[in-house]
Amino acid sequence: MTERIVLAYSGGLDTSVAIGWIGEATGAEVIAVAVDVGQGGESLETIRQRALGCGAVEAYVADASDEFANEYCMPTLKANGLYQGHYPLVSAISRPVIVKHLVKAAREFGATTVAHGCTGKGNDQVRFEVGIQTLGPDLKCIAPVRDLALTRDKAIAFAEEKGLPIETTKKNPYSIDQNVWGRAVETGYLEDIWNGPTKDIYDYTATPEFPPAPDEVIISFEAGIPVAIDGVKVTPLQAIKELNRRAGAQGVGRIDVVEDRLVGIKSREIYEAPGAMALITAHKHLEDITVEREQARFKATVGQRWSELVYDGQWFSPLKRSLDAFIEDTQRYVTGDIRMTLHGGQAVVNGRRSDTSLYDFSLATYDTGDTFDQSMAKGFIELWGMSAKVASGRDIRVAGK
């Protein structure tokens, strides 16, 4: 029986050429796997037909947009997932769901190997291969660009020689990855980190310098998940899409950062994540009134470690699973409404309400009706500072000898 290889297929030049390139290099049959994670663009059927036209023996396509929103974006939202405080894990969280379907297709079509289009310099090779090792430990992995010397100029020449049904003349200087949670742009002109991004690289967001009138939105959450926008019920996918549209129109969610890649190099990245950043901002402000102080402080540490694990391709790891359990427990009372204004590149919260809020007006107010007993503060301060006071006395005593 001829060996079969499953290929993560985007429909673009590199992965289209990889179908025949892998076949010639290994003698194996190639099954193309395309997964819709809300990236927009061409239909899955168009991509499927192109894969078959480029020589794939089978083409597996999956609409995973709701699955991605529910099972990957929502845990990221609950964790307030931002790698290095900036990056909302746009590409990192899409890889596990793609891996899940790659392994599923490998089982369905009897493949022994999974191929992906990553280079040897990036994070995605790790995310794909660690995920595949975890969900399909018997499967092998190859990367045509990394392992089979498939460069862009070779890809163009191969496509023209074979007459493949793929555009080869369009030259985009950037590497772009996108899904419903956001859009990532790198390479080309951006590799000089002194160069400012040009307007042509943006697609999800409008220029914030000349915004339309301020847009006020009320986002309703239940247990950390957005369930309504301006009183209209929404699914997680609908919530992300609606805020992509409204926050994107105001230029919200543009991120320009030099981040630490897992492979040890620093990389300049431009991200657009209007819906994700608006939702994370709203969610964090709702947590501020519904999560107890010490729990919230520790959750910030957990969220940072969670983000690092996910960035580093450890979505399926035991530690990530354990942190998920803690984060899920913190969301028990994260229910209520957040009112925010979207305008000029900013998402600013100006109102919050919750039936499970820990904010007590009668304790917080400085006006008549204050129930806080201020006489307790003096003794509390003395006890709170006792250990530092004793240590300071010791320092003075020892220094005087």
N, C-alpha and C positions, 0 to 999 in steps of 0.2 A: 504494500500500500504506500502511495506517495505521501511523504511528510507534508503536514499542513502547518502554516504559520498564520496567526491572527495579527493583523496590523491595525493599530490605532489610526484611523483615517479621518482627516479634516476636510478633504476635498480640494486642497490647495496643490500647488506645484510639487512640493517636496514629497508629500505622502502619496500623490498620484504616481509619480515616477518610482517611488519606493516599491510599488507593487511589482513592476517588471524587474527592477534592480535586484530585489530580494530573490525573485524567481530564478534569474540568471545566475546569481551568486551561489544559491543553495540548492537549486533544483526542486524546491518545495512549491506547493500550491499556496496561494495567498488568499485569505479571507479578510476583507476590509470591514472594520467596525467603526461606525460613526455614531456619536452620542450627542444628542441635543441637550445642552445645559443652559438654554436660553441665550445663545450667542447671536441669534438673528441671522440675517443673510439668506442663503439659499435653502430651499426645502430639503428635507431628508431624502425624498424620492429623487430629486435632481442629483444629490450627492451619491446616492446609491447607484444610479445609472452611470454616473461618471466612473465610479469604482469598477463596475463591470466592464465599461468601455476601455479601461486601462489595464484589464487583464485579470481582475480578481475572479476567482471561481465562485465565490459567494460574497454577498454584501449584507451584513447585519446592521440594521439601523434601529436606534432606540430613542424615543422621546422621553428623556429623563428630567425634563424641566421642573415638574412638580416634585419629583423625588429629590432633585438637587436642592430646591428651595426648602422643602420640609426637613430633610435628613442631614443636610450639610450647611446650608445658610443659617437655619434657625439655631443650631448648636453654636455656631460662630457668633451670632447675635447675643445669645445668652451669656457667652463668655466675654462679651465685648472684645472680640478677638482682633487685636491690632499688633502685628509683628513690629517690634522696636518702636511701639507707640504710634506708628504711622500707617502701616500697610494692612488693609482689611482682608488679606489672605485670598484675594480674588482667584488666582490660578491654583494656589495650594489646596483649596477645598474642592476644586472641580476634579482633581486627579483621582481621588479615591472612588468617586462614583463612576468615572470612566474605567478605572481598573476593574471595578465590580462587573461591568458589562463585558470587558475584554475576557475576563476569566470565564464568565458565563458562556460567551461565544466559543471560547476554546473547548469547553466541555461539550457544547452542542454539536460542534463540527469536527470533533476529534483532533484538534490541533495539539502539538507538543511544545510550541514556542510562541511567545508573544513579542511583537516588534513595536517600537515607538519611534517617533521622529526627533527625539531630543539630541542635543549635542553633548559633548563630554564636559562642558564648562558650567552647565546650569544646574538648578535644583530639581527640575522635572524628571530627569533621568532617575534620580534617587526616589522620588515620589512614586513613579511608575513601578520601578523594579522592586522596591521594598514592599509595596502594596501587592504586587503579583506574587512575590515570595511568600507573603502571609496568607493570601487567599487561595493561591495555587502553587504550593511548594514544590510540586513535581514539574512545573512548567519552566522552560528556559526563556531567557530574554536576549534580544538583540536590538541594536539601534543602528539603522543603515548609515546615518550621518556619522556616527561615532565609530562604528565597527566595520562598515563596508565602504568607507571612503566616498560617500555620496555628498559631493559639494554642490553648491547652487549652479555653478557653471556647467558641471557635469549633468545636473538634472535637466537644465534647459536643452543641452545638446541631445540627451537621451530622448526627451519628449519630442523634439523635432525629428529625430531620426526614426522614431517609431510611429510618428503621426498620432500621438496621444490626444484625446479630446480635452485639452487643458490649455489655458492661456499661459504663454511663456514670455511674452514681450513686456508685460507690465513690471516695472521695476519699483518696488517699494523699499525705501531705505531703512524702514523700521521693522522690527519683529513685534507682532501684535497678537495678543491672546485675549479673548473676551468671553464673557458669559453674563447671565442676568445679574450677578452680584457685582460686576464691574469689568473694567478694561485695563489691560497692562500693555505699555509701549516701551520698547527699549532699542538699543543699538543705533547705528548710523550717527547722525549729527549729535545725538544725545550723549555719546560716549565721552565727549569733552564736557566735563562737569561744570565748566564755566559758561557754556552755551545755554541760553534760556530756551525753553521749549517754544516752538513756533505754533501758530494757531492751527495749522493743518493737521497736527497730530491728534486733535481732540474730536470726538464724535458723540459721546454720551452727554457732554456738557456744553452749554453756550458760554460765550465770553462774559465773565461777571462784571466787567467794567461798565457796561451799559445794560443793566438788567431791566426787566419789566417791573411793574408794580409789585410791592411785597406780597407774598403768598402765605397766608396763615392756614395752617393745617392742624387738625386734631387727630392724633394717633392713639387708638385704644389697644391696650395689651391685656392678655389673660395669661398668667403664669409665664411671663416673659416673651410671649409670642404676639405679634400684631394681629388683631382680629377685625379691626374696623378702621376706616379712614373717613373722617368727617361724618361719622355715624353710619356709614355704609359698610356692611360686612364684606371682608376680603379674606382670601386664602393667603398664605405666606407669599406665594408667587405673585399674586395680584398686588399685594402690598409693596413688594420690591419694585415691580414694574411701574406702579403708579407714582412712587417716590422717585424712581429713575426719571420719569417724565417731568414731574413738578420741580424737584430739586435740581435736576439737570438743566432745566430752563433758566434757573437762577445761577448757574455756574458753581453749584455746591459739589464738593467731593473731588476737586482736583488736588493731586498729591504729587510732589516732586521730591524724591528721596534717594540718597545713596545708602543701600542696605548691605548687610553682611550675608552673603550667600553661604550655604552649607559647605561648599567645596573650598572655602577659604579666601575668596576674593570679594572685593567690594564692587557693587554694580549700581549704576544710576538707573532708576526706574521712574516712569511717569504712570500714574494710575488715575483713572476716573471711576469713582464709585459713588454717585450721587445718592442712590437709594440706600446703599449700605451705610454710608456715613451719617445720613439723616436718621436712619433707624437706630444705629449704635448710639448716637447722641441722645435721642429720645429715651432709649432703653436705660442708659446710664442715669439719666435724670430721674426716671421712675424708680430705679433701684435706690437712689439717694434718699427717698422718703419711705421705702418699704423694706429695706434690708437693714438689720441691726448693725451697729457701728463696728464691732469686732469681726463679725461675719463679713461685712463689706470690705474691711481692711485686708483680711486674709484672702477674700475672693479676688482682689486686685492682683495679689501675688500668684494665685492659681491661674488667673486669666492670662497673665504674662507667660507662665510656663506652658500653659495649654497652647498658646499661639506659637511658641517656639517649637513645640512638638509637631504641630500641624505643618508649620513652615518646613520643618526638617523631614517631612514624609512619614511621620509616625502616627498617622490617623488611626491605624488598627492596633496600636501598641497597648499593652496592659496598663501603663501609666496613664495614657490618654483616656482609656475607658474608666479608670478610677477617678480621674479629675472630672470627667463627664458626670459621674454620680454625685460628686460634691456640688458642681455647678447647678445641676438639676434641682438639688435640694434647696439651694438658695433662691430658686425662682418661684417657690410655693406662693409667696404673697406679692409677686411683682405683677400686680393687676391694677389697672387704672388708666387714666387719660393724660396725655402730654400735649400741650398746645405749643407749637413752635412757628416762628416766622422764617420763611425761606426768602433770602434776598441778598443780592450782590456777593455771591460766593459763600454765604454763611447760613447755617441752620441754627437759630438762636431760640432756646426754650424760654418761654415767658409765662407758663402756667402749668400746674400739675394738680391732679386730684386723684384720690384713691380711697376706697372703703377699707383698705388694709394698711393705710399709712401709719407710720410711727410719729409723724409730726403732730404735736399736741399744741394747739393754739394757746390754750390757757397756761401752758408752761413756757411757751416762747414769747408771749406778749410782754411788753414793758408798761402797758396801760392798765387801767382798772380791771380787775378780774384775774390778775396774775396769781396763779396758785403755787408758784415756785417759792419755797422757803429760803430766802437769801441768807438767813442766819446760819444755815448749815455750811455755807461756803467756806467760812474762815477755818473751821476745824478740818474740813476736807483738804484744804490747801496745805495745812500744816502736816497732815498725815501723808499726803501725796509727795511732798518734798522731803520727807523725813530721811530717806536713805541717802539722797544727794547731800543733805545738810550734814549728816554724820560723816560721810566720806570727805566732805570739804573740811570739816574740823580735823579729821585725821591728817589730811594733807598739810594743814597749817601747823599742827603739832609736830609732825615729822620734819618739816622744813625748818622749824625753829631749833632743832637739836644741833 
